[in-house]
Amino acid sequence: MRSPLDITDEETYWLRSRDVSDAPAIGADAYFSTHDVPRASEVTADDLPPADSEAVAEIDREALETETTIGKWQVTGTGERIAELWPEFVADAEDGIIWAAKAMTTYGYDHLEMYDDYLLTVYTPNYFAKGDVDRVRDHIREEYGITKELYYKPDIYTRKGIVAESAAEFGLSVPARYVA
């Protein structure tokens, strides 16, 4: 399997699990029933997790309205550590343990100035399904010994441009929905 560190192709910032594997479980429908995760179209306002602030609740309501429920745990580290974890996370996606994964390439690291470390993201299809979000976090910690603080960033935060430097503009203390 090609390492994300080997990718220096122009404009190739990320390597996705579905790009390196044709396993049918990656990002597949079976994940929803296997892990009891509701689809975005099935989520109601009653399913929204508690919010620490009105700003978080407002973004959650917007995500509900637009059915933008995908999110990801962000694992940071050296290029070597991310390259070591990458095939393991792809195998987890192939086995349906996680929904999907994405790793920063060398090109991405060199050209995405907002990152001080390499980044590997572990996706869940519905950030309102807190049990699944926590299950995936626990798997990352227990299986790979990752003990440092992890940030979970819903895709709606990314779409809105919420990063560390802009979080306060959105009324947020961090650019993540969950920190653990």
TINUMAR-852598 format. One line per 8 residues: number of its first residue (from 1); their letters; for each residue z negated, y, x of N, C-alpha, C. Coordinates in steps of 0.05 Angstrom, whole numbers. Atoms other than C-alpha are relative to their C-alpha. Layout:
NUM = A = Z,Y,X,Z,Y,X,Z,Y,X ~ ...
***
This chain:
1 = MRSPLDIT = 0,-23,17,0,0,0,0,25,18 ~ -3,-24,-16,19,68,27,-26,17,-3 ~ 24,-17,0,-41,111,47,8,29,-8 ~ -6,-28,6,-45,181,19,1,17,25 ~ -1,-15,-25,-56,204,91,28,-1,13 ~ -27,2,-11,15,181,108,20,18,-14 ~ -19,-15,15,46,226,57,-1,30,8 ~ -3,-28,-9,70,292,87,24,12,-13
9 = DEETYWLR = -24,-10,13,131,300,42,-6,27,-14 ~ 3,-26,12,140,371,19,-3,-2,-31 ~ 5,-1,29,112,385,-51,-13,-25,-11 ~ 14,24,10,77,317,-55,-30,3,5 ~ 28,-6,-3,5,339,-66,-18,-24,-6 ~ 17,22,10,-21,276,-100,15,-26,-1 ~ -10,26,3,-11,202,-101,-15,-13,-24 ~ 12,10,24,-24,170,-169,0,-31,0
17 = SRDVSDAP = 2,29,1,-46,98,-182,24,-12,-13 ~ -24,11,13,13,88,-228,25,1,17 ~ -23,-2,-19,60,108,-171,0,-22,21 ~ 2,21,-21,35,52,-125,-4,-28,-12 ~ 4,26,13,25,-3,-176,14,-1,-27 ~ -12,3,26,62,-30,-235,-18,-17,-19 ~ 18,15,16,0,-64,-263,-2,12,-28 ~ 0,-11,28,0,-57,-339,-26,12,-9
25 = AIGADAYF = 26,-11,9,-74,-39,-343,-4,29,7 ~ 4,-28,-9,-67,29,-308,8,19,-22 ~ -5,-19,21,-73,82,-361,8,-13,-26 ~ -10,16,22,-62,29,-414,-17,2,-25 ~ 14,0,26,-81,23,-487,-24,-18,-2 ~ 22,19,1,-126,-37,-476,-26,13,9 ~ 24,-13,-10,-175,9,-440,-18,9,-23 ~ 15,-12,23,-195,42,-506,-17,-21,-14
33 = STHDVPRA = 16,21,14,-216,-23,-540,-19,-14,18 ~ 17,14,-19,-244,-56,-478,-26,15,5 ~ 23,-16,-7,-291,2,-464,-10,17,-24 ~ 8,-14,25,-300,27,-537,2,30,3 ~ -5,-28,-4,-269,94,-523,19,9,-22 ~ -19,-10,21,-239,133,-582,23,16,13 ~ -23,-16,-8,-170,162,-574,-4,29,-8 ~ 3,-29,6,-163,238,-574,4,6,-29
41 = SEVTADDL = -6,-6,28,-134,237,-644,-22,-10,-19 ~ 21,11,17,-195,199,-670,-27,15,3 ~ 25,-15,-5,-248,247,-643,-4,22,-21 ~ 7,-22,18,-283,294,-692,-21,17,12 ~ 21,-18,-10,-331,351,-682,-27,-13,2 ~ 26,15,-2,-388,303,-694,-2,-17,25 ~ 0,16,-24,-367,265,-631,-4,17,25 ~ 2,-17,-23,-374,325,-585,-28,-4,13
49 = PPADSEAV = 26,3,-13,-429,315,-533,-16,26,0 ~ 15,-25,-2,-486,365,-528,10,18,22 ~ -9,-19,-20,-467,428,-490,-24,17,9 ~ 21,-17,-11,-512,468,-444,2,29,-7 ~ -4,-29,6,-483,534,-466,22,2,-21 ~ -21,-5,20,-438,565,-518,27,0,13 ~ -25,0,-14,-384,573,-465,11,-28,2 ~ -8,28,-2,-382,498,-454,8,-11,-27
57 = AEIDREAL = -7,9,27,-383,485,-529,26,11,-9 ~ -26,-13,8,-325,533,-539,23,-15,13 ~ -21,14,-14,-283,497,-487,3,-28,-13 ~ -1,26,13,-302,430,-519,15,1,-26 ~ -14,-3,26,-279,455,-587,30,4,4 ~ -29,-4,-6,-213,478,-557,13,-27,8 ~ -10,26,-8,-204,410,-524,3,-18,-24 ~ -2,16,24,-218,376,-591,25,9,-16
65 = ETETTIGK = -22,-11,16,-168,422,-627,27,-8,12 ~ -26,5,-14,-113,409,-575,3,-29,9 ~ 1,29,-8,-132,335,-564,4,-3,30 ~ -1,0,-29,-140,349,-490,-27,-12,10 ~ 26,13,-5,-194,297,-475,-1,-14,28 ~ 1,14,-26,-174,268,-407,-16,16,20 ~ 15,-13,-21,-220,283,-349,-3,-19,24 ~ 2,16,-24,-238,258,-280,-25,7,16
73 = WQVTGTGE = 21,-4,-20,-295,247,-232,14,7,26 ~ -11,-9,-25,-281,281,-166,-16,-10,24 ~ 13,11,-24,-298,243,-102,12,14,24 ~ -10,-14,-23,-292,284,-39,-9,-14,26 ~ 8,13,-25,-294,262,33,21,6,21 ~ -19,-3,-21,-257,258,98,26,-15,-8 ~ -25,14,5,-185,236,98,-3,-30,3 ~ 3,28,-6,-205,170,128,-16,-14,-22
81 = RIAELWPE = 16,12,21,-258,157,74,17,-3,-26 ~ -17,1,24,-209,173,18,22,-21,3 ~ -20,20,-5,-156,129,50,-12,-28,-2 ~ 15,25,2,-208,73,53,-5,-7,-29 ~ 6,4,28,-227,82,-20,24,-4,-18 ~ -24,0,17,-157,90,-47,9,-27,-10 ~ -9,26,10,-135,17,-49,-21,-13,-18 ~ 21,11,16,-202,-2,-79,1,12,-28
89 = FVADAEDG = -2,-13,26,-195,49,-135,25,-8,-15 ~ -24,10,13,-124,27,-148,-5,-28,-12 ~ 7,27,10,-149,-45,-154,-18,2,-25 ~ 17,-3,23,-202,-21,-203,17,8,-24 ~ -18,-8,22,-148,13,-245,17,-24,-9 ~ -16,24,7,-105,-51,-242,-17,-19,-16 ~ 17,19,15,-165,-90,-268,-11,12,-25 ~ 9,-13,25,-179,-40,-324,-29,9,1
97 = IIWAAKAM = 28,-10,-3,-248,-21,-296,0,30,-3 ~ -4,-29,3,-225,51,-290,27,4,-13 ~ -25,-5,14,-168,83,-329,23,5,19 ~ -20,-8,-20,-130,113,-270,-13,15,23 ~ 11,-15,-23,-139,146,-202,23,16,12 ~ -19,-17,-14,-105,199,-160,-13,8,26 ~ 10,-7,-26,-112,215,-86,16,24,11 ~ -13,-22,-14,-97,279,-48,15,-11,24
105 = TTYGYDHL = -16,8,-24,-42,270,4,-6,19,23 ~ 3,-18,-23,-41,300,73,14,26,-6 ~ -13,-25,7,10,350,48,-17,16,-19 ~ 17,-15,19,-36,368,-10,-24,12,14 ~ 23,-11,-14,-96,376,36,8,25,17 ~ -10,-22,-16,-55,421,82,8,25,-15 ~ -11,-22,15,-28,464,26,-16,9,-25 ~ 17,-8,23,-82,467,-29,-25,12,13
113 = EMYDDYLL = 20,-14,-15,-127,519,2,-28,0,-13 ~ 26,0,13,-183,512,-49,-18,-24,7 ~ 15,24,-7,-205,445,-20,-8,0,29 ~ 10,3,-28,-248,437,42,0,-29,9 ~ 0,28,-5,-247,361,37,23,-13,-15 ~ -19,15,15,-198,309,14,-12,-7,-27 ~ 9,5,27,-203,292,-60,13,-25,-11 ~ -9,23,15,-197,228,-99,-12,3,-27
121 = TVYTPNYF = 10,-4,27,-202,232,-174,2,-27,-15 ~ 1,24,16,-222,176,-222,-1,9,-29 ~ -5,-10,27,-197,187,-292,-13,-16,-22 ~ 7,13,26,-225,172,-361,17,14,-21 ~ -18,-12,20,-183,183,-423,-13,19,-21 ~ 13,-16,20,-236,218,-465,-28,9,10 ~ 25,-9,-12,-291,261,-435,-22,4,-21 ~ 20,-1,21,-326,264,-502,-14,-28,-3
129 = AKGDVDRV = 12,26,0,-340,189,-495,-19,-2,24 ~ 19,-3,-23,-401,202,-451,-9,-27,11 ~ 7,27,-10,-419,128,-447,20,-10,20 ~ -21,9,-18,-353,112,-414,1,18,25 ~ 1,-18,-23,-356,174,-369,-23,-8,19 ~ 23,9,-16,-425,151,-346,4,-27,12 ~ -5,27,-10,-403,79,-338,18,1,25 ~ -19,-3,-22,-346,100,-292,-15,13,24
137 = RDHIREEY = 16,-12,-21,-393,145,-252,-18,-21,13 ~ 18,21,-10,-443,88,-245,15,-20,17 ~ -17,19,-15,-387,42,-222,7,12,28 ~ -6,-13,-26,-366,92,-168,-24,-1,18 ~ 24,-1,-16,-437,98,-144,-8,-28,10 ~ 10,26,-7,-456,25,-146,20,-16,17 ~ -20,16,-14,-391,-6,-122,7,11,28 ~ -9,-13,-25,-376,44,-66,-21,15,15
145 = GITKELYY = 22,-12,-14,-444,71,-47,3,30,2 ~ -3,-29,0,-425,143,-64,-25,12,-12 ~ 26,-11,9,-491,180,-69,0,30,-3 ~ 0,-29,2,-472,253,-63,7,9,-28 ~ -5,-11,26,-467,297,-124,30,-2,-7 ~ -28,2,9,-404,284,-165,4,20,-23 ~ -8,-19,22,-368,333,-211,21,-14,-17 ~ -19,11,19,-331,312,-273,14,24,-13
153 = KPDIYTRK = -16,-23,9,-275,360,-291,20,-8,-22 ~ -20,6,21,-238,355,-358,26,14,7 ~ -26,-12,-5,-164,369,-354,3,28,-13 ~ -2,-27,12,-174,428,-401,-11,21,19 ~ 11,-19,-20,-215,461,-346,22,7,20 ~ -21,-4,-20,-157,451,-298,22,18,-13 ~ -20,-15,14,-107,478,-349,-7,30,-3 ~ 9,-27,4,-149,540,-360,-4,14,27
161 = GIVAESAA = 4,-12,-26,-154,552,-285,-29,3,9 ~ 28,-1,-6,-228,539,-280,-5,-14,27 ~ 6,9,-27,-246,532,-206,-26,13,8 ~ 26,-12,-8,-309,550,-167,0,30,-1 ~ -1,-29,-1,-286,621,-157,3,13,-28 ~ -5,-12,26,-269,632,-231,-19,-10,-22 ~ 18,12,20,-323,591,-266,-16,21,-16 ~ 17,-21,12,-367,652,-280,16,16,-21
169 = EFGLSVPA = -17,-15,19,-308,687,-315,2,-15,-27 ~ 0,16,24,-310,630,-366,-28,-5,-11 ~ 27,4,8,-385,633,-373,-13,-25,9 ~ 10,26,-10,-396,570,-333,-14,4,27 ~ 14,-2,-26,-443,559,-274,15,-17,21 ~ -16,17,-18,-398,505,-244,27,-7,-13 ~ -27,6,12,-324,485,-254,1,-29,-9 ~ 2,28,8,-345,418,-284,-15,-2,-26
177 = RYVA = 15,4,26,-368,391,-351,-26,-16,5 ~ 24,16,-7,-416,340,-320,-4,1,30 ~ 8,2,-29,-452,341,-253,-22,-21,2 ~ 20,21,-3,-489,280,-231,0,-12,28
***
